[in-house]
Amino acid sequence: MAEHNESAAYPVGLRLAGRRVIVLGGGQVAQRRLPALIAAGADVLLISPSATPSVEAMADAGEVRWERRRYADGDLDGAWYALISTNDPDANRAASAEAEARRVWAVRSDDAEAATAWTPATGRSEGVTVAVLTGRDPRRSAAVRDAIVEGLRDGSLTAPHFRTHPAAGHVALVGGGPGDPDLITVRGRRLLARADVVIADRLGPRDLLDELPPHVEVIDAAKIPYGRAMAQEAINNALIEHARAGKAVVRLKGGDPYVFGRGMEEAQALAEHGIPCTVVPGISSTISVPGAAGIPVTHRGVAHEFTVVSGHVAPGDPRSLVDWEAVARLRGTLVLLMSVENIGAIAETLVRHGRPAATPVAVVQEGTTAAQRRVDATLATVGERVRAEGIRPPAVIVVGDVVTVGTGTGR
């Protein structure tokens, strides 16, 4: 015969929808426990002479029925579950005895050993309910609960969905942030942890890919064969193909999907083929990389605006959509992306249209990563400095007086 363990508890999930639940006492314990009972659809009767304002508000809203009186023998008749939490020990003992006699599972806030049920520390994340019991140590229960829920939320603890309908593919366009794997959003990391297929950009947070389980197919977007088709069209086709195969697909991008990331082109292609798509914004390098280098893009009394411009097309090129003359007249901060190759021509154009040649400039290469480095110059010298220092993409270039008010000029 197995040895009986008085502290052991058998975990179970009670389905209380429409079933009678008695709550004795309207204090802080009831205030904490009632929302979950209400969410479970229980038919809750509160018996208590008084209640906290929050509990009273639940009664006023019709979420629970409230009889303003003390406990009386017979109150647990017909109950499926009881929460005994009055401030009267004699009433608690009497109610507990009635629960035992009527075979009603009951929790006692004042004496866990006398109860027939214990309330676990619970938490919820993305449709998962976590319930933890550690016997007589409620603080440990809460700590374990918090660790599990946080892991589910940030993706460090995976709880994959086992889809039963292969046709239910889905694509998430995830902004991975500027490069540091800790700077992806919680939602982005969670979706990445659930992916079957990840199509990654070169500028995405590469360290996150090492954390993926072996079964996840990782595809380098730069190496998708596209023959005579455009590279972007080939990426769109790959997203569509894997989603149609019933896969959970993550398109992992650097920064934010919609900031020079062609995210909308991919979202439109998916919409045209009826494929569900979730867009997860990311921390853009336009703000985060200057911040990591000690540069505020705005500063009181120095800059009341910042403008973000892509410099992948040089000034004067007929393909350029940038009004460089107008940009040069702005007095605030100018943040240049994809501009390493053309920075000399861009600086000359800005000076020619009125921006002072002595305007400070900072070039931050591989910002937020272990390889981050910063080179300082002015508009007059930045072209030569970039060449002399061997700066290569990815780099964010900041133009404006904010460069000299930060926490480290790097000179």
C-alpha positions as CSV (number, residue, x, y, z in Angstrom):
1,M,0.0,0.0,0.0
2,A,1.4,3.4,-1.0
3,E,2.3,5.7,1.8
4,H,-0.2,8.6,2.4
5,N,1.2,12.0,1.9
6,E,-0.8,14.7,3.8
7,S,0.8,17.5,1.9
8,A,0.2,16.0,-1.6
9,A,-2.5,17.6,-3.8
10,Y,-4.0,16.3,-7.0
11,P,-4.1,19.1,-9.6
12,V,-7.2,19.5,-11.6
13,G,-9.0,22.2,-13.6
14,L,-12.5,22.9,-12.5
15,R,-15.1,23.7,-15.1
16,L,-17.4,26.0,-13.2
17,A,-19.4,27.6,-16.0
18,G,-23.0,28.0,-14.8
19,R,-22.3,26.1,-11.5
20,R,-22.9,27.4,-8.1
21,V,-19.9,28.8,-6.2
22,I,-20.1,30.3,-2.7
23,V,-17.7,33.0,-1.6
24,L,-17.8,33.7,2.2
25,G,-16.2,37.1,3.0
26,G,-15.8,40.2,0.8
27,G,-12.3,41.3,1.7
28,Q,-9.0,41.2,-0.1
29,V,-8.9,37.5,-0.6
30,A,-12.3,37.6,-2.4
31,Q,-11.1,40.7,-4.3
32,R,-8.2,38.7,-5.7
33,R,-10.1,35.4,-6.4
34,L,-13.4,36.7,-7.8
35,P,-12.2,37.8,-11.2
36,A,-11.0,34.3,-12.2
37,L,-14.3,32.8,-11.0
38,I,-16.2,35.3,-13.0
39,A,-14.1,34.7,-16.0
40,A,-14.8,30.9,-15.6
41,G,-18.5,31.7,-15.9
42,A,-19.3,30.5,-12.4
43,D,-22.6,31.4,-10.8
44,V,-21.1,33.2,-7.8
45,L,-23.0,34.0,-4.6
46,L,-21.1,36.3,-2.2
47,I,-22.2,36.1,1.4
48,S,-20.7,38.8,3.6
49,P,-21.9,41.8,5.7
50,S,-19.4,44.1,3.9
51,A,-17.1,44.2,0.9
52,T,-14.2,46.1,-0.5
53,P,-15.1,48.8,-3.0
54,S,-13.8,46.6,-5.9
55,V,-15.9,43.6,-4.8
56,E,-18.9,45.9,-4.3
57,A,-18.4,47.1,-7.9
58,M,-18.5,43.5,-9.2
59,A,-21.8,43.1,-7.4
60,D,-23.1,46.4,-8.7
61,A,-22.2,45.3,-12.2
62,G,-24.2,42.1,-11.8
63,E,-21.1,39.9,-12.1
64,V,-21.8,38.3,-8.7
65,R,-24.9,38.1,-6.5
66,W,-24.3,39.5,-3.0
67,E,-26.2,38.8,0.2
68,R,-25.2,41.2,2.9
69,R,-25.2,39.0,5.9
70,R,-23.0,36.5,7.8
71,Y,-22.5,32.9,7.0
72,A,-25.3,30.5,8.2
73,D,-25.5,26.8,8.2
74,G,-26.9,25.5,4.9
75,D,-25.3,28.2,2.8
76,L,-23.2,25.6,0.9
77,D,-26.2,23.5,-0.1
78,G,-25.9,22.8,-3.9
79,A,-22.5,24.4,-4.2
80,W,-19.7,22.9,-6.4
81,Y,-16.9,24.9,-4.9
82,A,-16.5,27.3,-1.9
83,L,-14.0,30.0,-1.0
84,I,-14.0,30.5,2.8
85,S,-12.4,33.8,3.6
86,T,-14.3,35.6,6.4
87,N,-12.5,37.4,9.3
88,D,-14.4,35.2,11.8
89,P,-12.5,32.0,12.6
90,D,-15.6,30.3,14.1
91,A,-17.6,30.9,10.9
92,N,-14.7,29.6,8.8
93,R,-14.5,26.4,10.9
94,A,-18.3,25.9,10.7
95,A,-18.3,26.5,6.9
96,S,-15.4,24.2,6.5
97,A,-17.2,21.4,8.4
98,E,-20.3,21.9,6.3
99,A,-18.2,21.7,3.1
100,E,-16.8,18.4,4.3
101,A,-20.2,17.0,5.2
102,R,-21.7,18.1,1.8
103,R,-18.6,17.0,-0.1
104,V,-18.0,20.5,-1.5
105,W,-14.4,21.3,-2.3
106,A,-13.5,24.3,-0.2
107,V,-10.5,26.7,0.1
108,R,-9.8,28.3,3.4
109,S,-7.7,31.5,3.5
110,D,-7.0,31.2,7.2
111,D,-6.0,27.6,7.5
112,A,-4.7,25.8,4.4
113,E,-4.3,22.5,6.3
114,A,-8.0,22.4,7.2
115,A,-9.0,23.0,3.6
116,T,-10.0,20.3,1.1
117,A,-8.6,22.4,-1.9
118,W,-5.7,24.7,-2.4
119,T,-5.6,27.6,-4.9
120,P,-2.6,27.4,-7.1
121,A,-0.6,30.4,-8.2
122,T,-2.0,31.0,-11.7
123,G,-1.0,33.1,-14.7
124,R,-2.0,33.3,-18.3
125,S,-0.2,33.9,-21.6
126,E,-1.5,33.4,-25.2
127,G,-4.3,31.1,-24.2
128,V,-2.2,29.0,-21.8
129,T,-3.1,28.8,-18.1
130,V,-0.2,28.1,-15.8
131,A,-1.1,26.8,-12.3
132,V,1.6,26.0,-9.8
133,L,1.3,24.3,-6.4
134,T,4.3,23.9,-4.1
135,G,2.6,22.7,-0.9
136,R,3.0,25.1,2.0
137,D,5.2,27.7,0.2
138,P,2.9,30.1,-1.7
139,R,5.8,32.5,-2.4
140,R,7.7,29.8,-4.2
141,S,4.5,28.9,-6.2
142,A,4.2,32.5,-7.3
143,A,7.9,32.7,-8.3
144,V,7.7,29.5,-10.4
145,R,4.5,30.8,-12.0
146,D,6.1,34.1,-12.8
147,A,9.1,32.4,-14.4
148,I,7.0,30.2,-16.6
149,V,4.6,32.9,-17.7
150,E,7.5,35.3,-18.5
151,G,9.3,32.6,-20.5
152,L,6.1,32.0,-22.5
153,R,5.7,35.7,-23.1
154,D,9.3,36.4,-24.2
155,G,9.7,33.2,-26.2
156,S,12.6,31.8,-24.1
157,L,10.2,29.0,-23.1
158,T,8.5,27.5,-26.1
159,A,5.0,26.1,-26.1
160,P,4.3,25.2,-29.7
161,H,0.8,25.0,-31.3
162,F,0.2,21.6,-32.8
163,R,-2.0,22.6,-35.7
164,T,-4.3,19.9,-36.9
165,H,-5.3,21.6,-40.2
166,P,-2.3,21.9,-42.6
167,A,-4.1,24.6,-44.6
168,A,-3.9,27.0,-41.7
169,G,-0.6,28.6,-42.6
170,H,0.4,32.0,-41.3
171,V,3.1,34.6,-41.9
172,A,4.4,37.0,-39.3
173,L,6.5,40.0,-40.5
174,V,8.7,40.6,-37.5
175,G,10.9,43.6,-36.9
176,G,13.9,42.1,-35.2
177,G,15.3,45.5,-34.0
178,P,18.8,47.0,-34.7
179,G,20.9,43.9,-34.1
180,D,21.2,43.2,-30.3
181,P,19.0,40.1,-29.8
182,D,17.7,41.5,-26.5
183,L,16.0,44.4,-28.5
184,I,13.5,42.3,-30.4
185,T,10.0,42.8,-29.0
186,V,8.5,40.2,-26.7
187,R,5.8,39.4,-29.2
188,G,8.4,39.0,-32.0
189,R,10.5,36.6,-29.9
190,R,7.4,34.6,-29.0
191,L,6.4,34.2,-32.6
192,L,9.9,33.3,-33.6
193,A,9.9,30.6,-31.0
194,R,6.8,29.0,-32.6
195,A,8.0,29.2,-36.2
196,D,8.3,26.3,-38.5
197,V,10.1,28.4,-41.1
198,V,12.2,31.6,-40.7
199,I,13.1,33.7,-43.7
200,A,15.8,36.0,-42.4
201,D,17.4,39.2,-43.6
202,R,21.1,39.8,-43.3
203,L,20.5,42.7,-41.0
204,G,18.2,40.7,-38.6
205,P,19.4,39.7,-35.2
206,R,21.4,36.7,-36.2
207,D,22.0,35.5,-32.6
208,L,18.3,34.6,-32.2
209,L,18.6,32.1,-35.0
210,D,21.0,30.0,-32.9
211,E,18.3,29.6,-30.3
212,L,15.8,28.0,-32.7
213,P,15.0,24.2,-32.3
214,P,16.6,21.9,-34.9
215,H,13.4,21.3,-36.8
216,V,13.0,24.9,-37.8
217,E,14.0,25.6,-41.4
218,V,16.0,28.8,-41.6
219,I,16.3,30.4,-45.0
220,D,18.7,33.3,-45.8
221,A,16.6,35.7,-47.8
222,A,19.7,36.8,-49.7
223,K,20.2,33.3,-51.0
224,I,16.8,32.5,-52.3
225,P,17.3,31.6,-56.0
226,Y,15.3,33.9,-58.2
227,G,16.7,33.6,-61.7
228,R,15.1,36.2,-63.9
229,A,12.5,37.2,-61.2
230,M,13.1,40.1,-58.9
231,A,14.7,39.2,-55.6
232,Q,11.7,40.7,-53.7
233,E,9.3,38.7,-55.8
234,A,11.2,35.5,-55.0
235,I,11.0,36.3,-51.3
236,N,7.2,36.9,-51.6
237,N,6.8,33.6,-53.4
238,A,8.7,31.8,-50.7
239,L,6.5,33.2,-48.0
240,I,3.4,32.2,-49.9
241,E,4.7,28.7,-50.7
242,H,5.5,27.8,-47.1
243,A,2.3,29.4,-45.7
244,R,0.2,27.4,-48.2
245,A,2.0,24.2,-46.9
246,G,0.5,25.0,-43.5
247,K,3.6,26.3,-41.9
248,A,4.0,29.0,-39.3
249,V,6.4,31.4,-41.2
250,V,8.3,34.3,-39.7
251,R,9.9,36.9,-42.0
252,L,12.6,38.2,-39.7
253,K,13.7,41.7,-40.6
254,G,16.2,44.1,-39.2
255,G,14.7,47.2,-37.4
256,D,11.1,47.7,-38.3
257,P,9.3,46.0,-41.2
258,Y,7.9,49.2,-42.6
259,V,11.0,51.5,-42.2
260,F,12.8,50.9,-45.5
261,G,12.1,47.2,-45.1
262,R,9.7,46.5,-47.9
263,G,7.3,45.0,-45.4
264,M,4.2,46.4,-47.0
265,E,5.2,44.8,-50.4
266,E,5.2,41.5,-48.6
267,A,2.0,42.1,-46.7
268,Q,0.3,43.1,-50.0
269,A,1.5,40.0,-51.7
270,L,0.2,37.8,-48.9
271,A,-3.1,39.6,-48.9
272,E,-3.5,39.0,-52.6
273,H,-3.2,35.3,-52.0
274,G,-5.5,35.3,-49.0
275,I,-2.8,34.3,-46.5
276,P,-3.1,35.7,-42.9
277,C,-0.4,38.0,-41.9
278,T,0.7,39.5,-38.6
279,V,2.9,42.6,-38.6
280,V,5.1,43.0,-35.5
281,P,6.7,46.4,-35.2
282,G,10.4,46.5,-34.4
283,I,12.7,49.0,-32.7
284,S,14.0,51.1,-35.6
285,S,17.8,51.7,-35.9
286,T,16.9,55.3,-36.7
287,I,16.5,56.0,-33.0
288,S,18.0,53.0,-31.2
289,V,21.5,53.1,-32.8
290,P,22.1,56.8,-32.1
291,G,20.8,56.2,-28.6
292,A,23.2,53.3,-28.1
293,A,26.0,55.6,-29.2
294,G,25.0,58.2,-26.7
295,I,23.3,60.5,-29.2
296,P,19.7,61.8,-28.5
297,V,18.0,62.5,-31.8
298,T,16.2,65.4,-30.1
299,H,17.3,67.5,-27.2
300,R,15.7,70.5,-25.5
301,G,17.0,73.7,-26.9
302,V,19.0,71.9,-29.6
303,A,16.7,70.0,-31.9
304,H,12.9,70.0,-32.1
305,E,12.7,67.6,-35.0
306,F,14.5,64.7,-36.5
307,T,14.2,63.6,-40.2
308,V,14.9,60.1,-41.5
309,V,16.2,59.8,-45.0
310,S,17.4,56.9,-47.1
311,G,20.6,57.7,-49.0
312,H,20.8,54.5,-51.0
313,V,20.2,56.7,-54.1
314,A,22.6,59.5,-54.5
315,P,21.5,63.2,-54.8
316,G,21.1,64.1,-58.4
317,D,20.2,60.6,-59.5
318,P,16.9,60.7,-61.4
319,R,15.6,57.8,-59.3
320,S,15.9,59.8,-56.0
321,L,12.7,60.8,-54.3
322,V,14.4,63.1,-51.7
323,D,14.2,66.8,-51.9
324,W,17.7,67.4,-50.7
325,E,17.4,71.2,-51.0
326,A,14.5,71.1,-48.6
327,V,16.3,68.7,-46.2
328,A,19.3,71.0,-46.1
329,R,17.1,73.9,-44.9
330,L,15.9,71.9,-41.9
331,R,17.5,72.9,-38.6
332,G,16.9,69.7,-36.6
333,T,18.6,66.3,-36.6
334,L,19.1,64.3,-39.9
335,V,19.3,60.6,-39.6
336,L,20.6,58.9,-42.7
337,L,20.2,55.2,-43.4
338,M,21.8,53.1,-46.2
339,S,24.1,56.1,-46.9
340,V,27.7,54.9,-46.4
341,E,28.4,54.7,-50.1
342,N,26.9,58.1,-51.0
343,I,27.8,60.1,-47.8
344,G,30.4,62.2,-49.6
345,A,27.9,63.4,-52.2
346,I,25.1,63.8,-49.6
347,A,27.3,65.9,-47.4
348,E,28.4,68.1,-50.3
349,T,24.8,68.6,-51.4
350,L,23.6,69.6,-47.9
351,V,26.4,72.1,-47.6
352,R,25.7,73.5,-51.1
353,H,22.1,74.1,-50.1
354,G,22.8,75.9,-46.9
355,R,23.7,73.4,-44.1
356,P,26.9,74.7,-42.4
357,A,30.0,72.7,-43.3
358,A,30.9,72.6,-39.6
359,T,27.7,70.7,-38.7
360,P,28.7,67.7,-36.5
361,V,28.3,64.3,-37.9
362,A,28.5,60.8,-36.2
363,V,28.7,57.6,-38.1
364,V,27.7,54.5,-36.0
365,Q,28.6,51.1,-37.6
366,E,26.8,47.9,-36.5
367,G,25.0,49.8,-33.7
368,T,23.8,47.9,-30.5
369,T,26.0,44.9,-31.4
370,A,29.4,43.9,-29.9
371,A,31.1,45.2,-33.0
372,Q,29.6,48.7,-32.6
373,R,32.0,51.6,-33.4
374,R,31.5,55.3,-33.8
375,V,33.4,57.8,-36.0
376,D,32.8,61.6,-35.6
377,A,33.3,64.2,-38.2
378,T,31.6,67.2,-39.8
379,L,29.8,67.7,-43.1
380,A,33.1,69.0,-44.5
381,T,35.1,65.9,-43.5
382,V,32.7,63.0,-43.2
383,G,33.2,61.6,-46.7
384,E,36.9,61.4,-46.3
385,R,36.6,60.1,-42.7
386,V,34.3,57.2,-43.7
387,R,36.8,56.2,-46.4
388,A,39.8,56.5,-44.1
389,E,38.2,54.5,-41.3
390,G,36.9,51.8,-43.6
391,I,33.3,52.2,-42.5
392,R,31.0,49.6,-44.0
393,P,27.3,49.0,-43.9
394,P,25.2,48.7,-41.8
395,A,25.8,52.1,-40.4
396,V,23.5,54.9,-39.2
397,I,24.7,58.5,-39.8
398,V,23.5,61.3,-37.6
399,V,23.8,64.9,-38.7
400,G,23.2,67.8,-36.3
401,D,24.2,69.5,-33.1
402,V,22.8,66.7,-31.0
403,V,25.9,64.8,-31.9
404,T,27.9,66.9,-29.5
405,V,25.5,66.9,-26.5
406,G,25.4,63.1,-26.0
407,T,27.1,61.0,-23.4
408,G,30.2,60.2,-25.5
409,T,31.3,62.1,-28.6
410,G,33.9,59.4,-29.5
411,R,36.4,62.0,-30.7
